[in-house]
């Protein structure tokens, strides 16, 4: 997290804004002082104060000014700033050749919100201004005095993302790929006001056309700033770095990212998006089969003996979840599908006795054996699933079968055992397909975390349950901020254990989306890489037309040749498949790390001195 990087310049009345000419960073503060830095950290006070004067030479008081945004243009520097005169507020502009003496142009009517002109840029011989504090619009001018406002916003709040709040104009930066817009989101919490920072890219050939928008914030809320007065001063690109400046209780903080391109462009994200198959859904209910007439979904998957075996959850006329079987040589087209269930409830803890007493209905039905995962270890296949009888909280059960029996379809399953504690909703169980230091590794979920346990054996006694020794947590302000759960059993790759998981966001709580993590090969409790964005979202008809709309729920994944295939439930009704070249997927995942702060800037304090 960023730390206090200024001991000075101390600002008794707060900051006004920042600007960089490429050689220096200029920090403006009340009462119109300027501090100059050659590295963005160490500032020296400039002895001469700045001023804004009108045509008659009357100086404007800086005490009522804020939100300085300065842009280069062919005649020098163009400044937009807000003037607060209770009870009114307006936007004004001025020009300067030296950043010291400013000549006021006047009000930018009818604008009142924070604005900035695109530096060194014209569109159809007009200057372009972006402005807004709820959504972002643009205005154009031939002479910097009269501005024509475009009616439609070019950037608005997005439902389901971190920026689902009013958007405030931040800074504009010219780049070879377009016009970069940095924007702020004010978050009001009980502890105080915080700001998130977002980023988008607009087309230089049409400044109203957005090309790209980050799906995660450039900067989250900062714990050290909670309870303090926080106000954004602006941002600059300086020597290839993105510097974000904030006024915190009258002192300046700066946050730096060493790779500006990584902040703005997430080019690797496309490598992570799974390709949904045209054959979807690959398994659908069969109305003529009473046991699977209503829903077939959430399939476990394992590759063995030259084909992919799918064990899918099925619900029929009895409203009880059982498991069906299908197989495929190419992973997509079904070559065999049995007309009877291969696994059904046999124990009291998974056998519904009528309408459920517990208010829990996952995927419909009244209980049974839900959401299976299958893992081959040595000479056995281990099946983990959610056991629910309608009278007690859903729990995790485990059973197994010999490899020969499985291949010959002799469904001689061992008697299942409960492995999670009573009175706790525990779901999403799956086994790592290899022991680590002689121990079995099992993933499971108690809201809202993925939990991990290391076990000497799988012989669970009556009083022995999973403890949840380690955890992987949701991420605030990300697409997986509300809850996460393990999907398919992790797959061993050259870069680590690949874990496909599902998640729900606080911003979009009705949607189940799919993500990916790479875990350390020797210690799978360590997350090496994690997708910044979903790798699959429920946007097709078969993911929205069924028992529950907006659900993509993975329970199985295999590697077939060079291809990763993920199997997921669509709308709690169908089995679907999506795939990607494994090598490109891993490359994208490794490139999808969260932004890291510049070590130099996150450890040093800004110093200030007088000439």
N, C-alpha and C positions, 0 to 999 in steps of 0.2 A: 504494500500500500504506500502511496505517496506520503512524504513527511513534510514538516514545515521546512521550507527551503529559503525563507527569508528571516533574518533577524532584523534586517532593515533592507530596503527603505520602509520605515514605520509610517503608516498613513493614519493620521488622526481622523480624517474625514472620509477615507475610503479611496479606492482606485477608480480611474476613469476608463482606461483601456490600454492596449498594447499595439505595437506596430513594429515591423521589421523591414529594413531596406535590403536585406541579404547580408550586410556587413555587420549590422548592430541590431539589437533589440531596444526599443524605446518604451519605457513605462511611464504612463501619464497618471498623475494623482492630484488630488485637491491639496492646496488651492492652485492648481494648474502648474505643478512642478513636473519636470522631466528628469528621469534617470536613464542612463545609457549603459548598455552591456555589450561586450564583444563575444560573450559565450552564453548569454541568456540566464546566467546565474549571478555573476558578480557585477553589480551596478555601481556607477558613480553618479552623483548628483550633478546635473548641469546647472551652473550658477544663474543663468538667465531664465526667468519664468516665461511661460507661454501666455498668450492672450488671444482672445477673439474680439475683434472690433467691427462695428458696423461701418457704413459708408461715411458717417459723420465723426468717426473716431471714438465712439463710445464703446468702452470695454464691457463685455458680458461677464457677470459674476460666475465663477466656476462652481459655487456652492450648490447651485440648482441643476447642474449638468451631470449626465451619466451616459453610459453606453456609447463610448467613443468607438467608431469604426473608421479606419483610415485606409484609403486606396490610392495607389499611384495612378496617374493618368498623364496625358501628353503635356499638360501645363504645370505639373507639380504633384500636389497631394490634395485629395478630396476627403473631407471629414463629414460624417453624419453623426449627430448626437441628439440626445433627448433633453428637453428643457422641462423641468417640473416647477410649475407655478400654481400652487394650490388655488382652486381645485382643478385646474386644467393641466394638460401635458401636451407637448407638441414636438415634432421632429424638425430639426433644422440642419443646415449645411454650411460649410465654409471651405475655403481653399487656402493653400500656403505653398511657398517655395522652399521653406526651411524647417517646417514642423514647429517653429517658434511663434512666428507672427501669422495669425490667421485672419482672413478677411471674410466676414460673414456674408453669405449669399442671401439667406433668409429662411423662412419656413418652407418645408416641403409639404405643401397642402395637397390632399387632406390627410396625410399620414401622421400617425401618432406613435407607431410602434418602432422597435429597434430595426435598423436598416443598415445595409452596406452595399456600396457599388462594386461591381466586378472590376478588379484591378486590370489596368492596361487592356481594355476590351471594349469593343463596340459591336453591336448587332444591327445590321442594316443602317449603319451610320448613326446609331443611337446608343447612348449610355444605358446600362442595365443595372437596376437596383433590386435586390431581394430584401423583403421586409416581412415582419410578422411576429406575433407573440402567442398566437393560437394555432394558426397554420401559416405557411409561407406563400407569399404572392410575389409577383414581379411588377416593376414599373419601368418605363423607358422615357428618355428625354434626349432632345437634340442639343440643349443649351445648359443643362444642369439647374435650370430654374423652374421650368414647367415640366411636370412629370405626368405621364399617362399610365394609369393603373390598370393592369390586366385583371379581368373579373375573376377568373377561376384560380384557385390555389394550385401551386406546383408541387407542394409537399404538405401532407396532412397526417394527422395521427392515424396509426394502424391498429386495428383490433387484432389481438392475438400476439402482439410483439411488445418489447419493452417500451417502445415509443407510442403507446396508446394514450398519451396525455397531450395537453396543449404544447405546441412546439414553438420555441423562441429562437429567433434568428441569432446565430453566433458570428461566424467569420466566413469569408469567401477567399478561395485560393485558386489561382490559375495553375493548371497542370497540363502536360502534353495530351492527356486523355480526356480533359474536360474541365468543367467548373466544379470545384469541390466546395460543398457547403457543410460547415460544422454547425450543429444546432444543439440547443439545450432543452431539457425537460425538468421542470421544477416539481419536486416530489415533496409533498407536505406530510410529515409524520409527527407522531406524538413527541418524538425527541427533538424535532426541529425541521427546518427546511434543508433539503439536499438537492443536488443537481446531477442528472445523468447527461451524458454527452453522446450524440449521434452523428452520423456522417452519411452524406449522399453525393452522387456525382451527376452533373447535368451536361447536356450536349452543347458544345460551343457553337454548333451550327443551328441550334434552336434552344435557347436558354430556358424554355418552358418544358423541355423534354428531359425527363429523368432517365439516366442510363443504369444507375446502380444505387443500392441503398443497403447499408450494413444491417444485418438482422440481430446483431448484438451491440451493446453500447461500447463506445470507445472508452468510457470511464463510468464505473459504477459509483454508487454512494460510498463515501469514505468514512470508516468508523471513527477515525480521529477527529473528524469535523462535526460529528453529531453533537447537537446542542449549541453550536456556534452559528454566528451570522455568516452565511455563505453567499457570495455573489460572483458570477463569472465575469471576467474582464475581457476575454477574447482569446484567440489562439493565433499562432504564427508558425510558418514553416521556416526553420532556421538551420542551415547546414545539414539539410536532409532529415532533420528531426521535427516531429510535431510537438510543440510546446503549448500546453494549456495553462492559462494563468487565472487565479481566483483570488478574490479579496475575502480573507477569513478573519473576522473580528478586527479589521483595520490593518492586517498584515497580508503580504502577498505570498501565495503558494504557487508553485509551478509543478506541473506533472509533465514528464517527457516520455516519448516513445521513440526508441532509436531507429526504427524502420518506418518511415512515413508511408512507403508503398504498402506495407503489411496492414497498416491502420486503415487505409482507404480501399484497397483492392483485396478481395478474398477470392482470387482467381482459382484457388484449389477447391472451392466449395462445390463446383460443378462435378468434380471427380467423385464426390461422395454420394450424390443423388442416385439412388437405385433406379433401374429401369424396370417399370412394371410390364409384365408380359401381356401380349395381345390375347393370350389364351385365358386370361383371368375372367372369372374365378376358375381355378383348376379343379376344385372339388365343390359340388353343389348338393343341396339336399335332394334325396330321391323320394318323391311323394309316395311311391309304392312300398317303400320300406318303413314300417311303422316306427322303428327305433331311430331313424335318421331323416324323418320327413319334414322337420321344422328347421333345423340348422346343422351345418357341418362346418367347423371352424377351428382355429387355434391348434394347428397341427404340429406335433413333435416330428423331428426329422433326423435320420441318421443314414449315412452312406455305408453300405456293407454288401459284400458279395456281388459287386457289379451293378448295384441299383440303389436308388433312394427309397427308403422305407418311410412312409408317412403314417403316423398314429394321430388321428384327428378326433376332436371332441364332437359328439353327435347328440342331438336332442330330438326326440320324436313324440309320439302320442302320450307317453307316460310322464313327460316333462322331467325326465331324469337323464343326467349326462352320463354317457357311456363312450367308449373309444372304438372307432372304426379303423380299418386298415386299407391302405392303397400303396402302390409302388410305381416307380417310374425309372426307366433306364437313362433318360436324358434330363430328368429332374423337373420336367414341365408336363409332358404328355403322360397321362395315366395309362399304364399298361395292364394293371391288375387292380381290382377293387373288390373286396369281399362283401358278401351280402348279409353279413351278420357281424355283431360287435365282437371284438377280440378281448375286451376288458370291460367289466361292469362291476357295480358295487356288490361287495360280499360281506362287509363288516358294518356294525351298527354306526360307526362314526362317519360313514359315507352313504348310508341307505336312508333316503327320505321316508318319512312316515306320514305323508300328507302335506298339507299346506305348511310352509316354513313358519316357525315362530320367530326366528331371528330375521330382522329386516335386512337381508342381504341377497341380492339377486344379480349374479355376475354372468351375463350372457344369456339370461333367461333360464327357465326351468326351476325345479324345486330342490336341486342338489344333485349329488352323485360324485362322479370322478371328473374333475374339471382341469382344463389347461395343462396337458401333459408335456413333459420334456423327457427325452431319452438319451442315454449316454452309454457307450460301450467301454468297459474297463476290463481288461484281461479276457476271460472267457464268458462274461455275462453282460447282458444289457440291463441297465438300471433305469427304472421308470419312476419319475417323481411327478406328483400331481397335487392338486388342491382337493381335499376331501371335505364334503359338506353334507350334513344330514338334515339341515333345516332347523334343528333344535339347539345347536351349539355353533360357536364361531367357526368359520372356515379354518382348516388346519392343513398341514403338509403331511402327505403320506409317501411311502417309498415301497417299491416291490422290485423284483428282478426275475430274470429268466435266463436259462442257459442259451448260449449262442446257437447250438445245434437245434434246440427246440424252436427258437425264434425263426431261424432260416427255414425250417420244415413246417412252420406254422402249427406247431404243437404248443398251444397257449397254456403251458404249465407254469403259470406265474406263482411265485412264492406268496405266502400270506402277507398282505400289506401291513405296515406298521406306521403308527403316527410318530412323527419326529419333531413336531413343534408343540410348544406348551399350550395348555388349555386357556381359554378366556382371552386369547390374543389372536387377532386376524393376521394370519401369516400366509403369504402367497408366493408365486413366481419361483418355485424351487428348481434348481438345476445343478448337476454335478460337473465338475471339471473332469475331462476325459483322461487325466493323468494324475497320479499321486504326487504331492510336493513334499519332499523330505519324509517320505513314507506315510504321509497322511492324505486322506480323502479331503477334497475341498468342495464345499457346497455353498451355493448362493441362494438367498431367499430374500423376502421383503416384509418388513413391518413398517407401515407408513411412517415417514415418507421415504425411507432409505433402502438401498440395497445392502443386505447384511451378508457377511462371509464367516464361515466356521471351518476350522481344521479338525478332522476327526481321525482317531486311530483305527476305527472300524465303523461299519454300518449296522452293527448289531444293537439297535436301540432297545434298551430295556424300558420297563413301564414308567420309570421315573427319570429317564434320561431324555433330554430334549435339546434342540438347537439353542445356543445362547446368543448368537449375534455378536461374535467377538470383535469383528471389524466392520466398517461401514463405508459406503460410497454415498454421498449426499446429493440432493438437488442443488442447482446453482441459481442464486438470486438474479433476477432480471434476464435469465436465459429462457430458451424455449422449454427447458426441463426444470422449471423452478418450483413446481408444486409437489410432484412425486415421481419416483423412478422405480423401475423393476427390471430384473434380469429377464431377457427374452430367451434366446437359444443358448444352450450350453456353449461356453467359450470354445473357440476354434484355435488350435495352435498354428501360428504363422512365424515367418522368419523375424518379424518385428515384435512379437509378443502374443499374448492371448487376445484374440478378437472377440469382444463381447458385444452382441447386438442387444439393445435394451429398448424398452418403451418408456414414455414419459408424458406427463401432463404439465401444462404451464398455468401459472396464476392468471396470465393474461388471456388464456384461451382454454378454460377448464373443461370444456365439453369435448375436446379433441384428444385422442390418443395418437401420438406420433412416435416415430422410430429413430433411434440414434445409435451411435457406435462408440466404443472405447477400445483402446489398446492397453492391456495390463502387463505388468512385468512378468517375464517368463518364469522367474524363480520365486517371485513373491506377488501373486495375483491380487493382493490388497492394494498395490501401488498402481495408480492410473498414470500411464505415460502420456497418452493423448486421448482427447475426447472431442467429439464433433461439436463445433460451435453452433451448427444449425441441424435441423432434422435431416436424416437421409431418406426419409419417406414420410409423406403427409397424406391423410385420407381425403383425396379430392376427386375420386372416381365414383361412379354410380354404385358400384359393388361395395364401396366403403361407406356409403351413406344411405343405401336403400336396404333395410333389413331390421333386425331387432333393435340395434342401437346405431344411430347415424354418427359419423365422424370417428370411427374406430379403426385403427390399424394396429394389430396386437401380435407381435412376433413370438413364436414358441419354438421355431426350428430354423436351422441354417446348415448348409453343407458347402464344401468346395468340390466342384466337379471339373476336373481339368484345371483350367486357369480362371474359372468362373466361380464367384461367390453367389449362392442362391439363398435368399431369405424367404421363409414361409411365414405368412401372417394371416390372422383372421380379419376379414373385412366386414364391418358393421355387425359383428357377432353373429354372422350368418354363413359366410363363405370362407374357403381356403384359397388364398391368393399367393402369388409368387412374384418376386422381383430380384434382379441380379445386376452384377457389375464385374468387370475384370478385376480380379483380386489385387494384382499389383498396383493398378492405378487407384483402386479404392484405398489401399494402405498408404500410398503416397499422399493422397488427399487428406487422409485422416492425420498423418504425421504433420501435414502442413496446416492443420486446423487448430493449432494451439491457441489458447487465449493470449491476448496481447500482454506483453510483459513490459514493465517500466525499464527505462534506461538506468542501469545500476549506478552510474555516476550521478545522475540527477536525483535518484531516490535516496542517496546517502549524504549528499553535501547540502549545506545551507547557503543561501545567497548571502553574499557580503555586500556592504555598501560603504562608500567612502566619498569624501569631497576632494576635488582637484586641489 
